[in-house]
Amino acid sequence: MPGLTDNRLYGFESEDKCKDGASDDISEGEIDNSMRKQMIKYDSIHMKPYDVVAGFNVRPGFYEINGATAIPTGVNFTVSTNQGVSVSLLLFKRTGKTPYAVLKFPDNYRVGKVWSMIVFGLEIEDFEYAYSIDGPYDFKEGLVFDKEKILLDPYAKAVTGQSIWGIKNDMVYKGRVVKDNFDWGKSKRKPLPMEDLIIYEMHVRGFTMAQTTDVGDKNHGTFEGVMEKIPYLKSLGITAVEFMPIFEFDEYLGHRDFYGRELIDYWGYNTVCFFAPNTSYTSTVEYNREGNTLKKLIKELHNNGIEVILDVVFNHTAEGNEQGPTFSFKGIDNNIFYMLTPDGYYYNFSGCGNTLNCNHPIVQQFIRNCLRYWVINFHIDGFRFDLATILGRNEDGSPMQNPPLLQSLAFDPILGNTKLIAEAWDAGGLYQVGSFPSWNRWAEWNGRYRDDMRSFLKGDTGKAYAAAQRIMGSPDLYDPKYRGHNASVNFLNCHDGFTLHDMYTYSEKHNEENNWGNTDGANDNLSWNCGIEGETTDLGIKTLRRRMFRNAAATLLMSRGTPMFYMGDEFGNSQGGNNNSYCQDNYISWLNWDDYKRNKPLYEFFQFMIGFRKKHMCIRTKYDPAFGFPEMSMHGIRPFDVNFVADDHYVGVMFAGMNPKTNKEEAVYVAVNSYWDDLNITLPKLPDGSNAVWHKVIDTYLENPVMKNLPEVHNTIRIGNRSVMVFLTE
């Protein structure tokens, strides 16, 4: 059998030329390892003369390698369709609207349901590609094959059609063949444990679109712009960024508002292709490189100790319902990729028109292959799954007790060190916070933390016990015996809803700019305007709001579990009361970096609280006992008094343990008073002979809340109204 360097394997007649005259300009190092192994097994059928299709020399391809892959002297194209009866490859000149060649796959190039063909003589820089698939049409059965449709390869690694943000393009989606020439270096990353993460949710464009001197003129709203802001993230203390969708999406998807006006898909939650980075997030067009700009950003984040988590949308696609376009999955296998009603219509558990049929074996395989690809090729550290309960629905939409997709992802060896975070609800009403199938691998966006803590912090009655549970890592939802302390991702604010600033500035949503008559977005935000709706010059209201900002930050960063906050919350960024800015590619959604300058004290408070959390490990996880205290305990105004009643508005939580870095006993006590009056509280008594005393570290009632000299305090102290104190043993 010929070796890898034997040119006869690929049809060469000499060292430099193949039979059709194409030169071998792709090195062995660029050949996918899995393909390399298959080449060794290339059987005798491929030693026969070429077939000729539409003037191109072709041979059967590598059936186990999905998508389009460059090989010496040609390109391997592989696509599968379960019920399609014929497949044609469409080749386009760059930016071309009609194909310059149509290559019908010969019938003997099919194995099972997979069609694969090597086309020789193609230079990957010169063409774009798509497919045409013919098959039966029966709407009620979900069969909607149409050979006239131009179909994007679901495994395309780069997509054309909407490459420059804000410039509408009437081209169809087509794939491009890429080569991976990125050098990751020799450094090996040790994954951070969940308890060490400080997650910063970020929209790539919104983070750097507004003017900032830290970002070059050409890089606003791009991966490069984020890279230039890494020193800011590192200074703040961030250890993980969670990017809102960066898979290829088209901001011009034909969404219409109440008045029929076109809206832009700013957030990006309508995926066009799951394997391709969004080309409009680069400052220069990358035609045939495998996301090198994104890879540079990820490498630089890793070099600065910051992990990368991707917000992924496997609950629906941009094809929409029966009124939506057909550009990929619908034309390949509509009734396999989507959940359909008995009449052939689309179930809509996503609220976006269609629902991916995630637990069909073919779709399971597709999703798993996609996640593996991003981990292997882009070194991604984790994934946050949008509307993740859909991933646990059966093909008829019913919830499954042990969803095979979720289980397979939990035990997949390639994903073994990858964070898996579920948004444990969907638009169909399935809410699984605390009960999402986990196999001790899945963490959850803790929506109960958000709701209970928002309610408690603004002074609602009957929330003290729930607040104590949330600060302690929600052991009532996640049994520490089985889920540990890493199941809860705690947050008060995210992209969906009010920012931290707006949570204490508006009691009502103000989404008028979305042009839905203010009918879109959540109506119950558990927010409080502190007495006046919107911005004000009232000094008393402004002082109270700043205190509420500090209360929220302190409580979030003093809670067991993984804290997450939305970009700009650390300096009071506002969206003007818009709690659903999905279509606002403007000042509403873009970070206002002037607020960073105006609200520097809030930024510095976040910075201090993050550093304090990192330093005192007992806040984050369980260690050997200290001072004879439980590792974690809740308190009322008197130590260990947890007989909370509806009118209680005070909660104390104490963490205690042996700090393994200092080998010293330590205890940290967080006191949260959401009552509108001052209170006298008593701290737990430290054991005699310990030589330890309580010191006050934080008092959010003060405009300068961080204590400089850590004053010693007696066991009974007075806490100001609507404020948070933090105490530490020294």
C-alpha positions in Angstrom: 0.0 0.0 0.0 1.4 3.5 -0.8 2.4 5.7 2.0 1.1 9.2 2.7 3.8 10.8 0.6 3.2 8.5 -2.3 1.6 10.8 -4.9 0.0 7.8 -6.7 -2.6 7.8 -3.9 -4.0 11.0 -5.2 -3.6 10.3 -8.9 -0.2 12.0 -9.4 1.9 11.2 -12.5 4.9 13.0 -11.1 6.2 14.7 -8.0 4.7 18.1 -8.8 1.7 17.5 -11.2 -1.5 15.6 -11.1 -3.2 14.3 -14.2 -5.3 17.4 -14.6 -2.4 19.8 -14.1 -3.3 21.1 -10.7 -0.3 21.7 -8.4 0.1 20.3 -4.9 0.1 23.5 -2.8 -1.3 22.0 0.4 1.2 20.6 2.9 0.7 17.4 4.7 0.5 19.4 7.9 -2.8 20.9 6.7 -4.5 17.5 6.2 -6.9 16.7 9.0 -5.6 13.9 11.2 -8.7 11.8 10.8 -8.4 12.1 7.0 -4.7 11.2 7.2 -5.7 7.8 8.8 -8.4 7.2 6.2 -5.9 7.9 3.4 -3.8 5.0 4.7 -6.8 2.8 4.3 -7.7 4.1 0.9 -8.8 0.9 -0.9 -8.0 -0.3 -4.4 -11.2 1.2 -6.0 -9.5 4.7 -5.8 -6.5 3.5 -7.8 -8.8 3.3 -10.9 -8.9 6.1 -13.4 -10.8 9.2 -12.7 -14.5 9.6 -13.4 -15.4 12.8 -15.1 -18.4 14.9 -14.0 -19.2 18.3 -15.6 -15.6 18.4 -16.9 -14.0 17.8 -13.6 -12.0 14.7 -12.6 -13.6 13.1 -9.6 -13.4 10.1 -7.4 -15.4 8.8 -4.4 -14.5 10.7 -1.3 -14.0 10.2 2.4 -17.4 9.4 3.8 -16.7 9.9 7.5 -15.4 13.4 7.1 -18.3 15.9 6.9 -18.3 19.1 5.0 -15.8 20.3 2.5 -12.1 19.7 3.2 -9.0 20.6 1.2 -6.7 17.7 0.3 -3.7 17.6 -2.0 -4.8 18.4 -5.6 -8.5 18.8 -4.7 -11.4 19.1 -2.3 -13.4 16.4 -0.6 -17.1 17.1 -0.4 -19.3 15.0 1.9 -23.0 15.6 2.6 -25.7 13.3 4.0 -29.5 13.3 3.4 -31.7 10.6 4.8 -34.6 10.9 2.2 -33.0 12.9 -0.6 -32.7 10.9 -3.8 -30.0 12.9 -5.6 -27.4 15.4 -4.7 -25.6 18.0 -6.8 -22.6 20.1 -5.9 -22.9 23.7 -7.0 -19.7 25.7 -7.6 -19.7 29.5 -7.7 -17.1 32.1 -8.5 -16.5 34.3 -5.5 -19.5 36.5 -4.9 -21.3 34.9 -7.8 -25.0 34.5 -7.8 -25.3 31.6 -10.2 -23.1 28.4 -10.3 -20.5 28.1 -12.9 -20.6 24.3 -12.5 -23.1 21.8 -11.4 -21.6 18.4 -10.4 -24.2 15.7 -9.8 -22.9 13.0 -7.5 -22.7 9.7 -9.3 -25.0 7.1 -7.8 -22.1 4.9 -6.9 -20.6 7.7 -4.8 -23.2 7.0 -2.2 -22.7 4.8 0.9 -25.9 4.5 3.0 -27.3 8.0 3.2 -23.9 9.7 2.7 -22.7 11.2 -0.6 -19.0 11.9 -0.9 -16.8 13.0 -3.8 -13.3 14.3 -4.4 -13.2 17.0 -7.0 -9.6 17.5 -8.4 -8.1 20.7 -9.7 -10.0 23.2 -7.4 -8.1 26.1 -5.8 -10.0 26.9 -2.6 -9.4 30.6 -2.9 -11.3 30.7 -6.2 -14.7 29.3 -5.5 -17.7 29.1 -3.1 -20.0 26.1 -2.9 -23.5 24.9 -2.1 -25.7 21.9 -2.7 -28.9 21.1 -4.5 -30.9 18.1 -3.3 -33.9 16.4 -5.0 -36.4 14.3 -3.2 -40.1 13.8 -2.5 -42.5 16.6 -1.6 -45.2 15.9 1.0 -45.9 18.8 3.3 -47.8 16.8 5.9 -45.0 14.3 6.1 -42.5 17.1 6.5 -40.9 16.3 3.1 -40.2 19.6 1.3 -37.4 18.8 -1.1 -36.9 21.3 -3.9 -34.0 20.8 -6.3 -34.2 24.5 -7.2 -33.1 25.6 -3.7 -29.5 26.5 -3.1 -28.5 24.8 0.2 -25.7 25.8 2.6 -23.6 22.9 3.9 -24.4 22.6 7.6 -20.8 21.7 8.1 -19.4 24.7 6.3 -16.5 26.2 8.2 -16.9 29.6 6.5 -20.0 31.3 5.1 -20.5 34.0 2.5 -23.6 36.1 2.0 -23.3 38.6 4.9 -19.7 39.4 5.5 -19.7 43.1 6.4 -21.9 44.2 9.3 -24.7 46.6 8.3 -24.4 46.2 4.5 -27.3 44.2 3.3 -26.5 41.5 0.8 -29.0 39.8 -1.5 -26.6 36.9 -2.1 -27.5 33.3 -1.1 -25.6 31.6 1.6 -22.7 29.6 0.3 -19.8 27.8 2.0 -16.0 28.3 1.6 -13.3 25.7 2.1 -10.8 26.7 4.8 -7.4 25.6 5.8 -6.1 25.7 9.4 -2.7 27.4 9.6 -3.0 28.9 13.1 -0.2 28.3 15.6 -1.5 27.8 19.1 2.0 27.4 20.5 3.0 24.7 23.0 1.3 26.0 26.1 -1.2 23.7 27.8 -4.1 25.1 29.7 -5.3 23.7 33.0 -9.1 24.2 33.2 -10.3 26.5 35.9 -12.8 24.9 38.3 -16.3 26.4 38.2 -15.9 27.9 41.6 -13.0 30.0 40.4 -14.8 31.6 37.5 -15.9 35.2 37.4 -18.1 35.2 34.2 -18.5 38.3 32.2 -21.3 38.0 29.6 -20.4 40.0 26.5 -21.7 41.0 23.1 -18.7 41.2 20.8 -20.1 44.2 18.9 -21.7 46.0 21.8 -18.6 45.8 24.0 -16.4 47.9 21.7 -18.7 49.6 19.2 -18.9 52.9 21.1 -15.8 55.1 21.0 -13.1 54.2 23.4 -9.4 55.2 23.2 -8.4 51.6 24.0 -9.7 50.3 20.6 -8.3 51.2 17.2 -10.6 53.0 14.7 -11.0 50.0 12.5 -11.6 47.5 15.3 -14.8 48.8 16.9 -17.4 46.0 17.2 -15.0 43.2 16.3 -13.0 40.4 17.7 -9.9 42.6 17.4 -11.6 45.3 19.4 -12.3 42.8 22.2 -8.6 41.7 22.1 -7.5 45.3 22.7 -9.7 45.5 25.8 -8.2 42.4 27.4 -6.2 44.6 29.9 -9.4 46.1 31.1 -11.0 42.6 31.7 -7.9 41.4 33.5 -7.7 44.5 35.7 -11.3 44.0 36.7 -10.5 40.4 37.7 -12.5 38.5 35.1 -11.6 34.8 34.7 -14.1 33.9 31.9 -15.9 35.7 29.2 -19.2 34.3 27.9 -19.7 35.5 24.3 -23.2 36.0 23.1 -23.7 34.1 19.8 -20.6 34.3 17.5 -21.7 31.5 15.1 -22.6 32.8 11.6 -25.8 34.7 11.7 -27.3 37.3 9.3 -28.4 40.6 11.0 -30.7 41.1 8.1 -33.1 38.2 8.5 -36.3 39.9 7.4 -37.6 40.4 11.0 -40.5 42.9 10.9 -41.8 45.1 13.7 -45.4 45.9 14.5 -45.5 48.5 11.7 -43.8 46.2 9.1 -40.4 47.9 9.4 -37.4 45.7 9.1 -35.5 45.1 12.4 -31.9 44.0 12.8 -30.9 40.8 14.5 -28.4 42.4 16.8 -28.1 39.7 19.5 -27.5 36.9 16.9 -29.7 34.2 18.3 -30.8 33.0 14.8 -28.0 30.8 13.7 -27.3 30.4 10.0 -24.3 28.0 10.3 -23.1 26.3 13.5 -19.5 25.6 12.4 -18.6 29.0 11.1 -17.5 32.1 13.1 -19.5 35.3 12.3 -17.6 36.9 9.5 -18.9 40.4 10.3 -17.1 40.3 13.7 -13.8 40.6 12.0 -12.2 43.9 10.8 -11.0 42.2 7.6 -12.8 39.5 5.5 -11.3 36.1 6.1 -12.0 34.1 3.0 -10.2 30.8 3.5 -8.7 31.0 7.0 -10.4 29.0 9.7 -11.4 31.9 12.0 -7.8 33.0 12.6 -8.9 36.4 14.1 -11.2 34.6 16.6 -8.4 32.2 17.4 -6.0 35.0 18.1 -8.5 36.5 20.5 -9.0 33.2 22.3 -5.3 32.6 22.5 -4.7 36.0 24.0 -7.5 35.6 26.5 -6.0 32.3 27.6 -2.6 33.9 27.9 -4.2 36.3 30.4 -5.9 33.6 32.4 -9.4 34.2 30.9 -11.4 31.2 29.7 -13.9 31.4 26.8 -17.5 30.2 27.0 -19.7 30.4 24.0 -23.5 31.0 24.1 -24.8 28.4 21.6 -28.3 28.2 20.1 -29.2 24.6 19.4 -32.9 25.1 20.1 -33.8 26.6 16.7 -32.3 28.0 13.4 -32.7 31.0 11.3 -34.9 29.1 8.8 -38.0 29.9 10.8 -41.4 28.2 10.3 -43.3 27.4 7.1 -43.2 31.1 6.1 -39.4 31.3 6.6 -36.6 30.7 4.1 -35.2 27.4 3.0 -31.4 27.6 2.8 -30.0 24.6 4.7 -31.7 22.0 7.0 -35.2 22.3 5.5 -33.9 21.3 2.1 -31.6 18.5 3.4 -33.9 16.7 5.9 -36.7 18.9 7.1 -38.6 16.2 9.1 -35.4 15.0 10.8 -33.8 18.3 11.9 -37.1 20.0 13.0 -39.9 19.0 15.4 -43.1 18.9 13.3 -46.8 18.6 14.2 -48.8 15.7 12.7 -49.8 18.1 9.9 -46.3 19.1 9.0 -46.1 22.4 10.7 -43.4 23.5 13.1 -43.5 23.2 16.8 -42.3 26.5 18.3 -40.9 25.8 21.8 -38.2 28.3 21.0 -40.5 31.3 20.4 -38.6 31.8 17.1 -40.6 29.8 14.6 -39.1 26.4 14.7 -37.5 23.9 17.1 -34.6 21.7 16.4 -35.3 18.0 16.8 -32.3 17.6 19.2 -32.9 14.0 20.3 -33.1 12.5 16.8 -30.0 10.4 16.5 -28.8 12.3 13.4 -29.3 15.7 15.1 -27.6 14.4 18.2 -24.6 13.5 16.1 -24.6 16.9 14.4 -24.6 18.8 17.7 -22.0 16.6 19.3 -19.7 17.0 16.2 -20.2 20.7 16.3 -19.2 21.1 20.0 -16.2 18.8 19.5 -15.1 20.9 16.5 -15.1 24.1 18.6 -13.2 22.5 21.5 -10.6 20.9 19.2 -10.1 23.7 16.7 -10.9 26.8 18.7 -9.9 25.6 22.2 -13.2 26.7 23.6 -13.5 26.1 27.4 -17.3 25.9 27.8 -20.7 26.3 26.4 -23.9 28.0 27.6 -26.9 26.4 26.0 -29.7 28.8 25.1 -33.2 27.5 26.1 -31.6 24.2 27.0 -34.7 22.4 28.1 -35.5 22.0 24.4 -32.4 19.8 24.2 -34.3 17.5 26.6 -37.5 17.3 24.6 -38.5 14.2 22.7 -39.3 14.2 19.0 -43.0 14.9 19.8 -42.0 17.8 22.1 -42.6 16.0 25.4 -39.9 16.3 28.1 -37.7 13.2 28.5 -36.5 11.9 31.8 -33.0 10.9 30.6 -32.5 12.8 27.3 -29.9 10.9 25.2 -28.3 14.1 23.8 -27.7 15.7 27.3 -26.3 12.4 28.6 -24.0 11.9 25.6 -22.6 15.4 26.0 -22.1 14.9 29.7 -20.0 11.8 29.1 -18.3 12.7 25.8 -14.6 12.3 26.2 -13.6 15.2 24.0 -15.9 17.4 26.1 -14.6 15.9 29.3 -13.0 19.2 30.6 -15.5 21.5 29.0 -18.0 23.5 31.0 -21.7 22.7 30.2 -24.1 25.4 31.3 -27.8 25.2 30.7 -30.4 27.9 30.5 -32.9 25.5 32.1 -36.1 26.8 30.6 -37.7 27.4 27.2 -40.5 29.4 25.5 -42.8 26.4 25.7 -43.1 26.8 29.5 -40.8 24.0 30.5 -38.9 25.3 33.6 -36.2 22.9 35.1 -34.0 25.2 37.3 -32.8 22.8 40.0 -34.1 19.7 38.1 -32.2 19.9 34.8 -30.7 16.4 34.0 -27.1 16.8 35.0 -25.2 13.5 35.6 -23.1 15.8 37.8 -21.8 17.6 34.8 -24.3 20.2 33.9 -24.4 23.6 35.6 -27.4 25.9 35.3 -28.1 29.6 34.9 -29.9 29.9 38.2 -33.1 31.8 37.4 -34.3 31.3 40.9 -31.2 33.2 42.2 -32.0 36.1 39.9 -35.7 36.3 40.9 -35.4 35.6 44.6 -32.4 38.0 45.1 -34.0 40.8 43.1 -37.1 40.5 45.1 -35.4 40.3 48.4 -32.9 43.2 47.7 -35.7 45.6 46.8 -37.6 44.8 50.0 -40.3 42.3 49.1 -41.7 40.4 52.0 -41.4 36.7 52.6 -38.1 36.3 50.8 -35.5 36.1 53.6 -35.2 32.3 53.7 -35.0 32.0 49.9 -32.3 34.7 49.8 -30.3 32.8 52.4 -30.5 29.7 50.3 -29.4 31.5 47.2 -26.4 33.1 48.9 -25.4 29.7 50.1 -25.3 28.2 46.6 -29.0 27.1 46.5 -28.6 23.8 48.4 -32.4 23.5 48.4 -32.2 23.2 44.6 -28.8 21.5 44.1 -28.1 18.9 46.8 -24.4 19.4 47.6 -24.0 15.6 48.1 -24.8 15.0 44.5 -24.2 18.3 42.7 -21.4 19.8 44.7 -21.2 23.6 44.8 -20.7 24.1 41.1 -24.2 23.6 39.7 -25.4 27.2 40.2 -24.4 30.0 38.0 -25.6 33.0 39.9 -26.7 36.2 38.2 -28.9 39.2 38.7 -28.6 40.7 35.3 -27.8 39.4 31.8 -28.4 40.4 28.2 -32.1 39.5 28.5 -33.7 42.0 30.8 -32.7 45.1 32.7 -29.1 46.1 33.2 -28.0 46.5 36.9 -28.3 50.3 36.5 -31.8 50.1 35.0 -33.0 47.6 37.6 -32.9 50.4 40.2 -33.9 53.2 37.8 -37.0 51.8 36.2 -40.0 50.0 37.6 -41.5 49.5 34.1 -39.9 48.4 30.8 -39.4 51.1 28.1 -39.1 49.2 24.9 -40.8 51.8 22.6 -37.7 51.9 20.4 -38.3 48.3 19.4 -41.5 49.4 17.6 -43.8 46.8 19.1 -45.8 49.3 21.1 -43.9 48.3 24.2 -45.6 44.9 24.2 -42.4 42.9 23.8 -40.1 41.9 26.7 -40.9 40.7 30.2 -43.5 42.7 32.2 -42.4 41.4 35.6 -38.8 42.5 36.1 -38.7 42.6 40.0 -37.1 46.0 39.6 -37.5 49.2 41.6 -37.0 52.8 40.5 -36.2 54.0 44.1 -39.1 56.5 44.0 -38.8 58.2 40.6 -39.1 56.5 37.1 -36.0 57.0 35.0 -33.1 59.3 35.4 -33.3 62.1 37.9 -31.4 65.0 39.5 -32.8 64.2 42.9 -29.7 63.7 45.1 -31.4 61.5 47.6 -32.7 59.1 44.9 -29.3 59.0 43.2 -27.6 58.2 46.5 -30.0 55.4 47.2 -29.5 54.0 43.7 -25.8 53.9 44.0 -26.2 52.0 47.3 -28.5 49.5 45.6 -25.9 49.0 42.9 -23.3 48.2 45.6 -25.7 45.9 47.4 -26.3 43.9 44.3 -22.6 43.6 43.5 -21.6 42.7 47.0 -24.3 40.0 47.4 -23.6 38.4 44.0 -19.9 38.2 44.6 -20.4 36.9 48.2 -22.6 34.1 47.1 -21.6 30.4 46.8 -21.7 29.3 43.2 -20.3 30.8 40.0 -21.0 34.6 39.7 -21.9 36.1 36.3 -22.7 39.7 35.4 -23.4 41.5 32.1 -20.9 43.8 30.4 -21.1 47.3 31.7 -22.9 46.5 34.9 -19.6 47.1 36.7 -19.8 50.8 35.8 -23.6 51.4 35.7 -24.2 51.1 32.0 -27.8 51.9 31.0 -30.1 50.8 28.2 -32.7 53.5 29.0 -35.1 51.0 30.5 -35.1 48.7 27.4 -35.3 45.1 28.7 -35.3 43.4 25.2 -32.7 45.1 23.1 -32.4 42.3 20.6 -32.8 44.6 17.7 -31.0 47.7 18.9 -27.7 48.1 17.1 -27.1 51.5 18.5 -26.4 53.5 21.7 -29.1 51.5 23.6 -27.1 48.3 23.4 -23.5 49.6 22.9 -21.5 50.1 26.1 -21.2 53.8 26.9 -17.6 54.1 28.0 -18.2 57.6 29.3 -20.2 55.9 32.1 -17.0 54.1 33.1 -15.3 57.5 33.6 -18.3 58.9 35.5 -18.9 55.9 37.6 -15.3 54.8 38.4 -16.1 54.2 42.1 -18.7 51.5 41.2 -16.1 49.8 38.9 -13.5 49.9 41.7 -16.1 48.4 44.1 -16.6 45.5 41.7 -12.9 45.2 41.3 -12.4 45.0 45.1 -15.2 42.5 45.6 -13.9 40.2 42.9 -10.4 40.3 44.5 -11.9 39.7 47.9 -13.7 36.6 46.6 -10.6 35.2 45.0 -8.5 35.7 48.2 -10.9 34.1 50.6 -11.6 30.6 49.3 -14.2 29.6 51.9 -16.7 31.8 50.0 -16.3 29.7 46.9 -16.0 26.1 48.1 -15.9 23.7 51.0 -12.6 23.2 53.0 -11.7 21.8 56.4 -13.7 23.2 59.3 -12.6 26.4 61.1 -13.4 27.7 64.5 -15.8 24.8 65.1 -18.3 26.5 62.7 -20.2 24.7 59.9 -18.6 25.3 56.6 -21.7 27.4 55.7 -24.6 28.7 57.8 -27.5 31.1 57.7 -28.4 33.6 60.4 -31.1 36.1 61.4 -30.4 39.3 63.4 -29.2 36.8 66.1 -26.7 34.1 65.3 -28.1 30.8 63.9 -31.7 32.1 64.4 -33.3 31.0 61.1 -37.0 31.1 62.1 -37.7 33.6 59.3 -41.1 35.1 59.1 -42.7 37.1 56.2 -41.7 40.5 57.6 -38.0 39.6 58.0 -35.8 41.6 55.7 -32.4 40.7 57.1 -30.2 37.7 56.2 -26.8 36.8 57.4 -24.6 34.0 55.8 -21.3 32.8 57.2 -18.7 30.8 55.4 -15.9 29.2 57.4 -12.9 27.0 56.5 -9.2 26.4 56.5 -7.6 28.5 53.8 -5.3 26.1 52.0 -3.1 28.9 50.7 -2.4 30.5 54.1 -3.1 27.4 56.2 -5.1 29.6 58.5 -8.7 29.4 59.8 -10.9 32.0 58.4 -14.6 33.0 58.5 -16.4 35.5 56.3 -19.9 36.8 57.2 -22.1 38.7 54.8 -25.0 40.8 56.3 -27.7 41.9 54.0 -30.4 44.3 55.3 -33.1 45.1 52.7 -35.2 46.7 55.4 -35.9 50.5 55.1 -34.7 51.0 58.7 -31.4 50.4 60.4 -31.1 47.2 62.5 -29.0 45.9 65.3 -27.5 42.6 64.5 -25.2 40.1 66.3 -22.4 38.2 64.7 -21.5 34.6 65.7 -19.2 34.5 68.7 -15.7 33.3 67.9 -14.4 30.5 70.1 -12.4 31.5 73.2 -8.7 31.0 72.7 -8.8 31.5 68.9 -7.3 34.9 69.1 -9.4 35.8 66.1 -11.7 38.8 66.0 -14.3 40.2 63.6 -13.2 43.0 61.3 -15.5 45.1 59.1 -14.4 44.9 55.4 -17.4 46.4 53.5 -20.2 48.8 54.4 -22.3 49.7 51.3 -24.2 52.3 53.3 -21.1 54.5 52.8 -20.2 56.2 49.6 -16.7 54.9 50.2 -17.7 51.3 51.2 -14.3 49.6 51.4 -12.7 49.9 54.9 -9.1 50.9 54.7 -7.9 49.8 58.1 -10.4 46.9 58.6 -11.7 48.2 62.0 -12.4 45.6 64.7 -16.0 45.3 65.6 -17.9 43.9 68.6 -20.4 41.1 68.2 -23.4 43.4 68.2 -23.3 46.2 65.6 -25.8 48.4 63.8 -26.3 48.0 60.0 -27.7 50.8 58.0 -31.0 50.6 56.1 -30.9 49.0 52.6 -27.2 48.1 52.9 -24.7 45.2 53.0 -21.8 44.6 55.3 -19.0 42.0 55.1 -17.0 40.9 58.0 -13.8 38.9 58.1 -11.9 37.1 60.9 -8.3 38.3 61.4 
